[in-house]
């Protein structure tokens, strides 16, 4: 189990760099677009589309990191009132439902790629599969990070 956690954490180290680079690129593209539109009076046609696709990727990739760091918003009002055993059971169920949902999202995301691979984006003329690929990739990363959180949950005594 320790080896699995180390492998997932190694993936997350690379993922942090990818997320940072995507955020920097998106910020630069948006800044250049604003400068071009309002200062030069000439809009860059593909910049809004690129920024949108980068944001989609950022949401899916950064969500998996936030899940691993337990930084997602959660409602603890119910679980705080439960006994240790009941809280442990509830959190196990919640993690299992998360994993089931991410597996469903992964399957549907892969199916969606088959439908959109022949479509091209309006401004950049790239395959829409590049934008939609964020769904299965992000879902897979959320699955492995959910598994890591669940392993640590039980390794730490369920608290």
Order of alpha helices (4+ residues) and beta strands (2+ residues): alpha-alpha-alpha-alpha
